[in-house]
Amino acid sequence: WKRNQFCRGWLITGDTGSGKTSSGINQLAHQVFQNEPKWGGLCIDEKGVYWETLAAMARHYCREHDLIHLQIRADDTDAQWTPPHRFNLTGDRSIPFMTYAKFIVDTASSLGQGGDKGFFKNQAQTHIAHALEMLGELKRPITLLGAFELLSDPDLLEEEMENLEFLTETPRRAAIHAHFANRLLTQPDEQLGGVRETIGNYLQNFLTTEVAEVFCTEKSTFDFGKIDQGKIILTTMPQKFQTERRYVNTFLKLLFYNHALRRFDKSKGERAQDNLIILWADEAQRFMTASEDGTSDYNCVDVIREAGATIVAAAQSTTSLVPTLGNDKSKVLTLNLRNRIIFRAADEADAVQAADFIGKKRVIKRSWGFNAGRRNVNYSETEEHRIKPHKLRNLRDHECVLVHCERGFRRVTLPPLEPDGTVSCWYSRGWL
């Protein structure tokens, strides 16, 4: 694979225990460490343990200093413990406040709150954006926690509006004051209560004390743009924060897409010097977003290729993307991920989809019969799958079909790799 071919996206599918992580993601990660020594990126996963493997690989390749580990306080930590890194999710002033608000709404919508009516969704987005902007004008820390406190406490909001009036008047400050005075505080009580509850639902999973300690901090210990310098961002949260992990990881994923798209603001010569940045997403169906008017997976993965960015997504089946994205958008996403590692198919629909992706071949079928004592032979041309679906459902563990975006496919066995690049001691080619 050349870099531009590698950047055409990766989709790794396979049944539980078929080797997606140990034989698929690990193989790719080792190849990237060996051939792209300055790569950077973001790693998100549902189980919250793959960071250990990636961190061990970084140590093996002498890149431990490039790791940025966003760690949440665990139950067994003492009171003196402080996070090694902090990152304010809304701390980059080069990103518009409305973009941040849209990220929050898209994140919540993709994680179970997509049934909210359009009115309340739009209200939440515009009020969150203006709350963040008001915090900036008042020289307060621009955090999601600050925005929530501002929008949930009427007395605090009115007090800060008065403080805003005492400052030198500017068009933006006047617009912010007018927004809250005319578009929020004048709403009927029932409607205002619904708007505030919607805002609270969207923000609540970012505001848990342990999560806010790291992601709603006044100052960040690093800039997200450091991935252009080879930094690798990892997140760790205790299992009791499963919902919070999904919200934070999805928000970080949207920041990754935004950062990759902003590379197009550079000249062609500057883009040619950029490093490779990768989004590693294990159990990727948990973090998919499908906003039609915002930043979504299906409309970004094919665009960021020219910016030297790509996604390596692993999922049990292509059908597992349907509940989040819908049938049409999931097809668009899977077709845009042109490199595939197909392990044992988890269901018949996934096997047929994978067989269709690999392609068909023309075959000549012969049939014969007898008529009036004479033998007749007929030939007909038809198309058949190069690898039939039932064979994809019967692949052994760690056996897969590796599909190159341009050069066809190959049926291979990928041995499971340890973080130091050696084959796992429990594995031998004849063990199956």
PAKOLKE-627140 format. One record per residue (C-alpha): chain; y, x, z negated. Coordinates in steps of 0.001 Angstrom, whole numbers, plus 500000, padded with zeros to 6 digits. Layout:
N
+--------+--------+--------+--------+
! cadena !      Y !      X !      Z !
+--------+--------+--------+--------+
!      A !      Y !      X !      Z !
...
+--------+--------+--------+--------+
This chain:
432
+--------+--------+--------+--------+
! cadena !      Y !      X !      Z !
+--------+--------+--------+--------+
!      A ! 500000 ! 500000 ! 500000 !
!      A ! 503506 ! 501118 ! 500815 !
!      A ! 506249 ! 500021 ! 498430 !
!      A ! 507547 ! 497263 ! 500708 !
!      A ! 503982 ! 495947 ! 501024 !
!      A ! 503389 ! 496121 ! 497275 !
!      A ! 506625 ! 494166 ! 496739 !
!      A ! 505314 ! 491175 ! 498664 !
!      A ! 503933 ! 489830 ! 495410 !
!      A ! 500564 ! 489823 ! 493677 !
!      A ! 498412 ! 486937 ! 492504 !
!      A ! 495289 ! 487643 ! 490469 !
!      A ! 492986 ! 484655 ! 489971 !
!      A ! 489617 ! 484307 ! 488317 !
!      A ! 487522 ! 482438 ! 485814 !
!      A ! 487666 ! 483272 ! 482121 !
!      A ! 485936 ! 486598 ! 481506 !
!      A ! 485723 ! 487557 ! 485181 !
!      A ! 487846 ! 490692 ! 484688 !
!      A ! 491395 ! 489640 ! 485635 !
!      A ! 493039 ! 491794 ! 482983 !
!      A ! 490703 ! 494769 ! 482531 !
!      A ! 489786 ! 495176 ! 486213 !
!      A ! 492800 ! 493601 ! 487905 !
!      A ! 496037 ! 494117 ! 485999 !
!      A ! 494899 ! 497426 ! 484462 !
!      A ! 493971 ! 498840 ! 487874 !
!      A ! 497366 ! 497928 ! 489310 !
!      A ! 499223 ! 499261 ! 486273 !
!      A ! 497500 ! 502648 ! 486511 !
!      A ! 498293 ! 502885 ! 490227 !
!      A ! 501941 ! 502047 ! 489563 !
!      A ! 502233 ! 504662 ! 486785 !
!      A ! 500682 ! 507283 ! 489084 !
!      A ! 502596 ! 506516 ! 492281 !
!      A ! 505937 ! 505145 ! 490997 !
!      A ! 506853 ! 507411 ! 488053 !
!      A ! 510289 ! 505772 ! 487631 !
!      A ! 509252 ! 502133 ! 487750 !
!      A ! 510710 ! 499727 ! 485218 !
!      A ! 510169 ! 496113 ! 484369 !
!      A ! 509244 ! 493338 ! 481989 !
!      A ! 505845 ! 492375 ! 480567 !
!      A ! 505178 ! 488822 ! 479355 !
!      A ! 501848 ! 487252 ! 478436 !
!      A ! 500559 ! 484196 ! 476644 !
!      A ! 498267 ! 485913 ! 474148 !
!      A ! 500924 ! 488403 ! 473120 !
!      A ! 498570 ! 491406 ! 473110 !
!      A ! 498847 ! 493006 ! 476562 !
!      A ! 501849 ! 495027 ! 475383 !
!      A ! 499372 ! 497183 ! 473428 !
!      A ! 497543 ! 498176 ! 476624 !
!      A ! 500744 ! 498815 ! 478571 !
!      A ! 502202 ! 500844 ! 475700 !
!      A ! 499024 ! 502952 ! 475522 !
!      A ! 499241 ! 503572 ! 479278 !
!      A ! 502866 ! 504655 ! 478914 !
!      A ! 501849 ! 507150 ! 476224 !
!      A ! 499059 ! 508457 ! 478463 !
!      A ! 501528 ! 509057 ! 481300 !
!      A ! 504135 ! 510578 ! 478933 !
!      A ! 506522 ! 507647 ! 479294 !
!      A ! 506493 ! 506370 ! 475738 !
!      A ! 510242 ! 507045 ! 475510 !
!      A ! 510801 ! 504427 ! 478241 !
!      A ! 509314 ! 501580 ! 476187 !
!      A ! 511657 ! 498961 ! 474712 !
!      A ! 509626 ! 496959 ! 472212 !
!      A ! 511219 ! 493659 ! 471179 !
!      A ! 509348 ! 492975 ! 467963 !
!      A ! 509602 ! 489930 ! 465687 !
!      A ! 509205 ! 490184 ! 461922 !
!      A ! 505586 ! 489584 ! 460894 !
!      A ! 504376 ! 488040 ! 457641 !
!      A ! 503129 ! 491332 ! 456213 !
!      A ! 506397 ! 493248 ! 456699 !
!      A ! 508495 ! 494144 ! 453677 !
!      A ! 512049 ! 493020 ! 453053 !
!      A ! 513451 ! 496379 ! 454177 !
!      A ! 511984 ! 496074 ! 457694 !
!      A ! 514475 ! 495976 ! 460554 !
!      A ! 513703 ! 495305 ! 464225 !
!      A ! 513503 ! 498520 ! 466286 !
!      A ! 515397 ! 496779 ! 469100 !
!      A ! 517647 ! 493742 ! 469311 !
!      A ! 518693 ! 491882 ! 472446 !
!      A ! 521304 ! 489137 ! 472652 !
!      A ! 519954 ! 486766 ! 475294 !
!      A ! 523503 ! 485730 ! 476269 !
!      A ! 525219 ! 489071 ! 475726 !
!      A ! 525816 ! 490199 ! 479325 !
!      A ! 529402 ! 489317 ! 480249 !
!      A ! 528754 ! 489884 ! 483955 !
!      A ! 526572 ! 486752 ! 483998 !
!      A ! 528543 ! 483449 ! 484081 !
!      A ! 528230 ! 481177 ! 481058 !
!      A ! 527113 ! 478299 ! 483274 !
!      A ! 524238 ! 480467 ! 484541 !
!      A ! 523085 ! 481066 ! 480971 !
!      A ! 523274 ! 477337 ! 480254 !
!      A ! 521240 ! 476613 ! 483378 !
!      A ! 518600 ! 479124 ! 482241 !
!      A ! 518317 ! 477286 ! 478913 !
!      A ! 517919 ! 473902 ! 480593 !
!      A ! 515393 ! 475225 ! 483134 !
!      A ! 513396 ! 476921 ! 480382 !
!      A ! 513215 ! 473761 ! 478288 !
!      A ! 512405 ! 471597 ! 481314 !
!      A ! 509483 ! 473808 ! 482347 !
!      A ! 508040 ! 473845 ! 478822 !
!      A ! 507637 ! 470143 ! 478205 !
!      A ! 511139 ! 468669 ! 478134 !
!      A ! 511345 ! 467822 ! 481825 !
!      A ! 511321 ! 464088 ! 481106 !
!      A ! 514906 ! 464023 ! 479864 !
!      A ! 517277 ! 461895 ! 481886 !
!      A ! 519558 ! 463698 ! 484286 !
!      A ! 522693 ! 462598 ! 482424 !
!      A ! 521707 ! 464191 ! 479116 !
!      A ! 520389 ! 467295 ! 480864 !
!      A ! 523684 ! 467818 ! 482689 !
!      A ! 525663 ! 467091 ! 479531 !
!      A ! 523667 ! 469678 ! 477578 !
!      A ! 524179 ! 472299 ! 480271 !
!      A ! 527945 ! 471915 ! 480577 !
!      A ! 528561 ! 471718 ! 476807 !
!      A ! 526409 ! 474785 ! 476069 !
!      A ! 528278 ! 476727 ! 478758 !
!      A ! 531683 ! 475764 ! 477352 !
!      A ! 530550 ! 476508 ! 473787 !
!      A ! 529533 ! 480034 ! 474800 !
!      A ! 532861 ! 480465 ! 476580 !
!      A ! 534786 ! 479226 ! 473535 !
!      A ! 532995 ! 481785 ! 471345 !
!      A ! 534082 ! 484474 ! 473780 !
!      A ! 537719 ! 483355 ! 473742 !
!      A ! 537711 ! 483310 ! 469934 !
!      A ! 536187 ! 486820 ! 469818 !
!      A ! 533136 ! 485436 ! 468028 !
!      A ! 529589 ! 486724 ! 468720 !
!      A ! 528440 ! 484979 ! 471900 !
!      A ! 524970 ! 483848 ! 470856 !
!      A ! 522805 ! 480763 ! 471224 !
!      A ! 522927 ! 480342 ! 467447 !
!      A ! 526728 ! 480303 ! 467537 !
!      A ! 526740 ! 477747 ! 470352 !
!      A ! 524323 ! 475503 ! 468445 !
!      A ! 526400 ! 475625 ! 465258 !
!      A ! 529520 ! 474804 ! 467256 !
!      A ! 527996 ! 471816 ! 469041 !
!      A ! 526044 ! 470383 ! 466109 !
!      A ! 528852 ! 470479 ! 463515 !
!      A ! 531834 ! 468233 ! 464447 !
!      A ! 534027 ! 469672 ! 461689 !
!      A ! 533391 ! 473255 ! 462806 !
!      A ! 534092 ! 472332 ! 466429 !
!      A ! 537435 ! 470726 ! 465559 !
!      A ! 538356 ! 473714 ! 463401 !
!      A ! 537595 ! 476143 ! 466225 !
!      A ! 539527 ! 473971 ! 468672 !
!      A ! 542545 ! 474301 ! 466373 !
!      A ! 542030 ! 478065 ! 466226 !
!      A ! 541941 ! 478090 ! 470016 !
!      A ! 545312 ! 476323 ! 470127 !
!      A ! 546885 ! 479050 ! 467982 !
!      A ! 545980 ! 481704 ! 470569 !
!      A ! 548144 ! 482531 ! 473555 !
!      A ! 547614 ! 479724 ! 476029 !
!      A ! 545756 ! 480593 ! 479210 !
!      A ! 544310 ! 478300 ! 481894 !
!      A ! 540741 ! 478896 ! 480670 !
!      A ! 541570 ! 478251 ! 477011 !
!      A ! 543368 ! 475063 ! 477949 !
!      A ! 540401 ! 473980 ! 480071 !
!      A ! 537940 ! 474645 ! 477232 !
!      A ! 540041 ! 472671 ! 474734 !
!      A ! 540457 ! 469799 ! 477182 !
!      A ! 536723 ! 469774 ! 477916 !
!      A ! 535703 ! 469202 ! 474307 !
!      A ! 538613 ! 466879 ! 473564 !
!      A ! 538065 ! 464660 ! 476599 !
!      A ! 534399 ! 464999 ! 477553 !
!      A ! 532544 ! 465418 ! 474259 !
!      A ! 534443 ! 464074 ! 471262 !
!      A ! 535538 ! 460880 ! 473043 !
!      A ! 531983 ! 459760 ! 473806 !
!      A ! 530566 ! 456670 ! 472039 !
!      A ! 528678 ! 457521 ! 468860 !
!      A ! 525264 ! 456532 ! 470251 !
!      A ! 525771 ! 458558 ! 473420 !
!      A ! 527199 ! 461524 ! 471507 !
!      A ! 524182 ! 461476 ! 469207 !
!      A ! 521851 ! 461577 ! 472211 !
!      A ! 523756 ! 464502 ! 473734 !
!      A ! 523665 ! 466475 ! 470477 !
!      A ! 519940 ! 465813 ! 469998 !
!      A ! 519245 ! 466977 ! 473557 !
!      A ! 521207 ! 470184 ! 472952 !
!      A ! 519317 ! 470721 ! 469694 !
!      A ! 515959 ! 470224 ! 471413 !
!      A ! 516851 ! 472745 ! 474114 !
!      A ! 518041 ! 475401 ! 471655 !
!      A ! 515805 ! 474940 ! 468616 !
!      A ! 513059 ! 477341 ! 469714 !
!      A ! 515571 ! 480176 ! 470042 !
!      A ! 516971 ! 479579 ! 466552 !
!      A ! 514006 ! 480242 ! 464258 !
!      A ! 515202 ! 482759 ! 461672 !
!      A ! 512837 ! 485543 ! 462753 !
!      A ! 513530 ! 484961 ! 466455 !
!      A ! 517300 ! 484708 ! 466010 !
!      A ! 517250 ! 487993 ! 464086 !
!      A ! 516271 ! 489756 ! 467324 !
!      A ! 517506 ! 487518 ! 470147 !
!      A ! 520696 ! 485967 ! 468718 !
!      A ! 522204 ! 489171 ! 467402 !
!      A ! 525858 ! 490086 ! 467840 !
!      A ! 525127 ! 493393 ! 469557 !
!      A ! 522175 ! 494488 ! 471655 !
!      A ! 520535 ! 497887 ! 471283 !
!      A ! 520034 ! 498095 ! 475060 !
!      A ! 521189 ! 496540 ! 478306 !
!      A ! 518742 ! 494605 ! 480514 !
!      A ! 519926 ! 496733 ! 483425 !
!      A ! 518117 ! 499695 ! 481838 !
!      A ! 515025 ! 498662 ! 483791 !
!      A ! 516797 ! 500238 ! 486782 !
!      A ! 516474 ! 503527 ! 484902 !
!      A ! 512751 ! 503098 ! 484305 !
!      A ! 512759 ! 501209 ! 481005 !
!      A ! 509829 ! 498870 ! 480304 !
!      A ! 510566 ! 495813 ! 478138 !
!      A ! 507736 ! 494437 ! 475972 !
!      A ! 507799 ! 491507 ! 473548 !
!      A ! 505710 ! 490923 ! 470433 !
!      A ! 505612 ! 487787 ! 468295 !
!      A ! 503155 ! 486625 ! 465620 !
!      A ! 500825 ! 483859 ! 466774 !
!      A ! 502627 ! 481272 ! 464647 !
!      A ! 505535 ! 481567 ! 467096 !
!      A ! 503560 ! 480481 ! 470174 !
!      A ! 506183 ! 477991 ! 471355 !
!      A ! 509029 ! 480395 ! 470654 !
!      A ! 507188 ! 483097 ! 472609 !
!      A ! 507020 ! 480873 ! 475678 !
!      A ! 510711 ! 479992 ! 475473 !
!      A ! 511883 ! 483585 ! 475000 !
!      A ! 509547 ! 485018 ! 477648 !
!      A ! 510559 ! 482367 ! 480187 !
!      A ! 514242 ! 483081 ! 479508 !
!      A ! 513625 ! 486841 ! 479912 !
!      A ! 511818 ! 486129 ! 483177 !
!      A ! 514874 ! 484278 ! 484504 !
!      A ! 517050 ! 487231 ! 483461 !
!      A ! 514686 ! 489493 ! 485433 !
!      A ! 515068 ! 487364 ! 488570 !
!      A ! 518833 ! 487286 ! 488120 !
!      A ! 518953 ! 491062 ! 487744 !
!      A ! 516782 ! 491585 ! 490828 !
!      A ! 518939 ! 489257 ! 492943 !
!      A ! 522109 ! 491043 ! 491818 !
!      A ! 520772 ! 494205 ! 493440 !
!      A ! 521802 ! 492635 ! 496746 !
!      A ! 525427 ! 493103 ! 495679 !
!      A ! 524930 ! 496818 ! 496259 !
!      A ! 525156 ! 498499 ! 499648 !
!      A ! 522010 ! 499110 ! 501686 !
!      A ! 522145 ! 502814 ! 500888 !
!      A ! 522392 ! 502166 ! 497146 !
!      A ! 519488 ! 499711 ! 497268 !
!      A ! 517361 ! 502328 ! 498987 !
!      A ! 517802 ! 504567 ! 495931 !
!      A ! 516799 ! 501855 ! 493440 !
!      A ! 513539 ! 502172 ! 491581 !
!      A ! 510680 ! 499685 ! 491694 !
!      A ! 510926 ! 496937 ! 489061 !
!      A ! 507958 ! 494716 ! 488233 !
!      A ! 507461 ! 491504 ! 486287 !
!      A ! 503969 ! 491517 ! 484753 !
!      A ! 502945 ! 487952 ! 483863 !
!      A ! 499486 ! 487370 ! 482399 !
!      A ! 498571 ! 483669 ! 482207 !
!      A ! 501591 ! 483174 ! 484450 !
!      A ! 501209 ! 479390 ! 484616 !
!      A ! 502639 ! 479231 ! 481081 !
!      A ! 505991 ! 480661 ! 482188 !
!      A ! 506606 ! 478993 ! 485565 !
!      A ! 509884 ! 477204 ! 486308 !
!      A ! 510468 ! 474741 ! 489126 !
!      A ! 514180 ! 473931 ! 489177 !
!      A ! 515329 ! 472977 ! 492670 !
!      A ! 518975 ! 473849 ! 492031 !
!      A ! 518434 ! 476917 ! 489862 !
!      A ! 516387 ! 480093 ! 489614 !
!      A ! 512706 ! 479319 ! 490120 !
!      A ! 509580 ! 481306 ! 490837 !
!      A ! 508746 ! 479677 ! 494143 !
!      A ! 512189 ! 480359 ! 495658 !
!      A ! 512662 ! 483878 ! 494238 !
!      A ! 509437 ! 485843 ! 494664 !
!      A ! 509843 ! 486192 ! 498431 !
!      A ! 513557 ! 487062 ! 498225 !
!      A ! 513464 ! 489828 ! 495602 !
!      A ! 511078 ! 491885 ! 497755 !
!      A ! 513957 ! 493465 ! 499672 !
!      A ! 515571 ! 494425 ! 496356 !
!      A ! 512586 ! 496566 ! 495375 !
!      A ! 511289 ! 494016 ! 492870 !
!      A ! 508043 ! 492090 ! 492654 !
!      A ! 505851 ! 490015 ! 490366 !
!      A ! 502232 ! 490578 ! 489352 !
!      A ! 500992 ! 487160 ! 488223 !
!      A ! 497562 ! 486430 ! 486788 !
!      A ! 496166 ! 482921 ! 486325 !
!      A ! 492745 ! 481333 ! 486005 !
!      A ! 493217 ! 479281 ! 489141 !
!      A ! 495826 ! 478323 ! 491695 !
!      A ! 495356 ! 474738 ! 490519 !
!      A ! 496619 ! 475741 ! 487053 !
!      A ! 500083 ! 476141 ! 488605 !
!      A ! 500189 ! 472515 ! 489767 !
!      A ! 501034 ! 470771 ! 486438 !
!      A ! 504197 ! 472869 ! 486023 !
!      A ! 505349 ! 473299 ! 489618 !
!      A ! 503863 ! 470314 ! 491392 !
!      A ! 501524 ! 470480 ! 494366 !
!      A ! 504068 ! 471402 ! 497053 !
!      A ! 505936 ! 474062 ! 495060 !
!      A ! 502719 ! 475657 ! 493826 !
!      A ! 501587 ! 476017 ! 497445 !
!      A ! 504889 ! 477661 ! 498362 !
!      A ! 504568 ! 480078 ! 495441 !
!      A ! 500977 ! 481077 ! 496161 !
!      A ! 501695 ! 481559 ! 499859 !
!      A ! 504634 ! 483845 ! 499013 !
!      A ! 502375 ! 486069 ! 496883 !
!      A ! 500765 ! 487841 ! 499830 !
!      A ! 498593 ! 490372 ! 497986 !
!      A ! 495611 ! 488899 ! 496189 !
!      A ! 492848 ! 489980 ! 493853 !
!      A ! 490373 ! 487094 ! 493829 !
!      A ! 487749 ! 487197 ! 491096 !
!      A ! 485163 ! 484453 ! 490510 !
!      A ! 486793 ! 481121 ! 491345 !
!      A ! 487159 ! 478774 ! 488389 !
!      A ! 486862 ! 475519 ! 490351 !
!      A ! 486030 ! 474227 ! 493805 !
!      A ! 489646 ! 473536 ! 494791 !
!      A ! 490622 ! 477105 ! 493934 !
!      A ! 487632 ! 478469 ! 495871 !
!      A ! 488604 ! 476481 ! 498972 !
!      A ! 492246 ! 477563 ! 498683 !
!      A ! 491223 ! 481222 ! 498354 !
!      A ! 488834 ! 480928 ! 501302 !
!      A ! 491612 ! 479377 ! 503403 !
!      A ! 493954 ! 482218 ! 502387 !
!      A ! 491411 ! 484865 ! 503430 !
!      A ! 491099 ! 483118 ! 506781 !
!      A ! 488558 ! 481876 ! 509258 !
!      A ! 486660 ! 483379 ! 512168 !
!      A ! 485383 ! 481942 ! 515424 !
!      A ! 481621 ! 481590 ! 515706 !
!      A ! 479345 ! 480374 ! 518479 !
!      A ! 476763 ! 477885 ! 517287 !
!      A ! 473597 ! 477208 ! 519199 !
!      A ! 471696 ! 473949 ! 519069 !
!      A ! 468636 ! 472855 ! 520967 !
!      A ! 466482 ! 469817 ! 521550 !
!      A ! 463998 ! 468252 ! 523924 !
!      A ! 464629 ! 465571 ! 526500 !
!      A ! 461958 ! 464229 ! 528834 !
!      A ! 459723 ! 467137 ! 527952 !
!      A ! 462379 ! 469733 ! 528722 !
!      A ! 464060 ! 472027 ! 526190 !
!      A ! 467884 ! 471893 ! 526140 !
!      A ! 470132 ! 474539 ! 524581 !
!      A ! 473802 ! 473852 ! 523774 !
!      A ! 476497 ! 476311 ! 522662 !
!      A ! 479659 ! 475280 ! 520842 !
!      A ! 482583 ! 477247 ! 519449 !
!      A ! 483791 ! 476503 ! 515918 !
!      A ! 485641 ! 478119 ! 513018 !
!      A ! 484154 ! 479111 ! 509677 !
!      A ! 485577 ! 480753 ! 506571 !
!      A ! 485179 ! 484521 ! 506589 !
!      A ! 484012 ! 484207 ! 502983 !
!      A ! 482708 ! 480764 ! 502146 !
!      A ! 483922 ! 478989 ! 499002 !
!      A ! 480492 ! 478902 ! 497364 !
!      A ! 480335 ! 482704 ! 497531 !
!      A ! 483700 ! 482982 ! 495787 !
!      A ! 482334 ! 480785 ! 493001 !
!      A ! 479320 ! 483074 ! 492554 !
!      A ! 481033 ! 486470 ! 492316 !
!      A ! 479823 ! 488600 ! 489422 !
!      A ! 482100 ! 489807 ! 486637 !
!      A ! 484526 ! 492507 ! 487887 !
!      A ! 483531 ! 491806 ! 491502 !
!      A ! 486421 ! 490559 ! 493603 !
!      A ! 487903 ! 490115 ! 497039 !
!      A ! 490922 ! 492393 ! 497448 !
!      A ! 493363 ! 491043 ! 500054 !
!      A ! 496009 ! 493308 ! 501588 !
!      A ! 499149 ! 491562 ! 502815 !
!      A ! 498715 ! 493066 ! 506297 !
!      A ! 495353 ! 494822 ! 506587 !
!      A ! 492794 ! 492164 ! 505848 !
!      A ! 490423 ! 492006 ! 502918 !
!      A ! 487554 ! 493853 ! 501296 !
!      A ! 484892 ! 492728 ! 498858 !
!      A ! 484738 ! 495319 ! 496096 !
!      A ! 483775 ! 495883 ! 492475 !
!      A ! 486655 ! 497086 ! 490310 !
!      A ! 485381 ! 498690 ! 487084 !
!      A ! 487316 ! 497848 ! 483907 !
!      A ! 489728 ! 500617 ! 482943 !
!      A ! 490894 ! 501810 ! 479550 !
!      A ! 494563 ! 502724 ! 478929 !
!      A ! 493776 ! 506413 ! 479556 !
!      A ! 492400 ! 505628 ! 483014 !
!      A ! 488715 ! 506060 ! 482197 !
!      A ! 486094 ! 503416 ! 482916 !
!      A ! 485204 ! 501398 ! 479823 !
!      A ! 482237 ! 502939 ! 478013 !
!      A ! 480346 ! 499641 ! 477877 !
!      A ! 480445 ! 499229 ! 481654 !
!      A ! 478018 ! 500547 ! 484241 !
!      A ! 477585 ! 499374 ! 487805 !
!      A ! 474044 ! 498243 ! 487111 !
!      A ! 474768 ! 496315 ! 483938 !
!      A ! 475117 ! 492951 ! 485645 !
+--------+--------+--------+--------+
